[in-house]
């Protein structure tokens, strides 16, 4: 059994929805389908989810919301008309929106979640109804019916473990099932949305719940590129990648598949494939627990993310002062700051974090470190970019570091920091933000084009 | 004014002592001399300090100690006879030893410190008397008279800040002054020895106290080599190095000058020179606060130390768990373990420490981490060697990392870990202990012989 998730661009209009259903109906194993809200149909278009946010804002500001609501109803009306479906669903859509507005207008964050859920929810109902009308037994299953039970904090749903048992019952349905992504139901019976990469998370949760053989994630690209295609010209697609590699890459800027969506799959080792709705015969990128490694596939991908900040701390005889680093980290913890890397010397330590982590807290954090930690020197550096070169077993292949540092040296890029731990599948290089694009191109060229890794 | 310290091999016999005094007397600025105990005269010889330890052991075991004492007296008698000096000092030596034994035999650790101090103390008296007899006004100054006041924990003396004021008065003596190294006097009036690199520390303390222009550290090599001469054949001598570089190198196995001895010099930026008693005209190696850097002197030295252990910890979504690393470090702190490096990934962290830090505590530490930190995987790896490549401004020169990783790749050496922080003057490479010697040779060749750094 496969669970297939389709992203916003794949279900943005009638034509796309037909493609999706061709894909779904062409394979008996595609039993469960998770859908997003209708995305953009063209570059300047507005996503349904964004229309819903605008509607929410009108309601909260106590302004007339009717025209905003009608824009939303019209998005679905366009699809329904193109698919020659009856207008019954449009009435449900209008009534549902008005019902949420009237009952939740005094609970803004509950209202936001309820309205946000509509984009996916209406689309799932629409797609189920249409596929059924085409003679394929298909059923809409709401997250409540499916048993996607989540924690109760608005916009930050976390799945509850009990859900997985209930979800297993989805296997017994005879029809194809269409489930809306992006939200669950709390035990307090509220609609609560997932924090990020919402529909991907629903797909992953359902795939785990039904013990799927494969979780198909359909989007508008034919897989995951080895580097950002807006930086590297025509990068290759990755054939196969591990969960851990995917997480490292998505951490450092690969947006295709959100790393949080991998978490449910991890435990039961359910493989994922990223495929293209518009080119369903392209192989796509498989994400698995393990993969075979040969000399041509040592490096899976290269990414570079900007907006990092680094705290540099010097302390003479630091390594002899037991507890010194722990004290520094305790200050960061006080300010709820998570950091990503911590390369260190004997007498100094650099703590690398996303700039947003320390934004608006900078002065306080620096003062607290000075106060509690008796440092010799303390400085902060912005505009750091982090180049991540990711590959399973990379650290076991002699020469990988050499290939990368050679590429960077030839491109005249200065390495401010370097970090590679024992169990790591990535190497981190701290560089100046102005070198970011050149660094990706230089590394890509050496890792793939010049095949330097066959040392 | 210069403070000149002479190591054990420089003052091991009459011939060496004459060389030392030629050096001292040839320069008006060499006002204050710190001397070690007589060291080995030939390979199988026993250092005076070790003879003193044997004497101590006899006393503690309540065995006859006379023959051991006589061996010590004989060491000085040999020197005194060769220098045609009177035997008066020998009587003092014998009496002092017996006096310590009878008054301190029930306070073993006090007795050990008192006996240990004799090696340096008798030698300082001997050398002062001899130089005086040669017509050069010279005076023995005991640490008590000089004002080297230290904390009271046996074998672990720490200088007290008040000492520096008293020591300044040494400037007003007209004679050349000979001070024994290795020990001070506590406020409780006990002899207490310094923990490590004892006479180097005395020299540094005195140099700071008298605000010396230069602290000369005479030993039996013409400076500090760029790599261990027992690994690399005929390595070059370093001309100039900074305190920070020296500390990194001595941390990782460069034994010439103990890094703890640098600490007193740091604050007043007193330069040090390491010189050869047997070749006093060789330039030696200068250790300063700052140095000029050009492309040929980017890398100061290469060292490799063995006996490291690494704790590898994996935790999915580690970087999102604020406080995770702090909890791990708190466990290490509970067990009084200091660590040296902590390269990390998003989901994993490696903590590198000297093996002795975790010896006999391994099971407990691992259990506590498992108990308190909810890790996914925890493993420990022994037999790690740490290659350190040290140089001021190295991280500012494009291509340094490339040169080193290239050298290691060509030598087919796998890099298990890498670490370089923003403010660092060193790069750390974790390698297998069996690769240690080859790694040093390969890196040396590329950094110095091939001059690859002139990228």
Interface residues (C-beta under 8 A of the other chain):
Chain A: X244 X247 X248 X251 X263 X266 X310 X312 X314 X316 X317 X319 X320 X321 X322 X323 X325 X326 X329 X330 X332 X333 X336 X337 X338 X339 X340 X341 X342 X343 X344 X345 X346 X347 X348 X349 X350 X377 X379 X381 X395 X396 X397 X398 X399 X401 X402 X405 X406 X408 X409 X412 X413 X414 X415 X416 X417 X418 X419 X420 X421 X422 X423 X424 X425 X426 X427 X428 X430 X455
Chain B: X244 X247 X248 X251 X263 X266 X310 X312 X314 X316 X317 X319 X320 X321 X322 X323 X325 X326 X329 X330 X332 X333 X336 X337 X338 X339 X340 X341 X342 X343 X344 X345 X346 X347 X348 X349 X350 X377 X379 X381 X395 X396 X397 X398 X399 X401 X402 X405 X406 X408 X409 X412 X413 X414 X415 X416 X417 X418 X419 X420 X421 X422 X423 X424 X425 X426 X427 X428 X430 X455
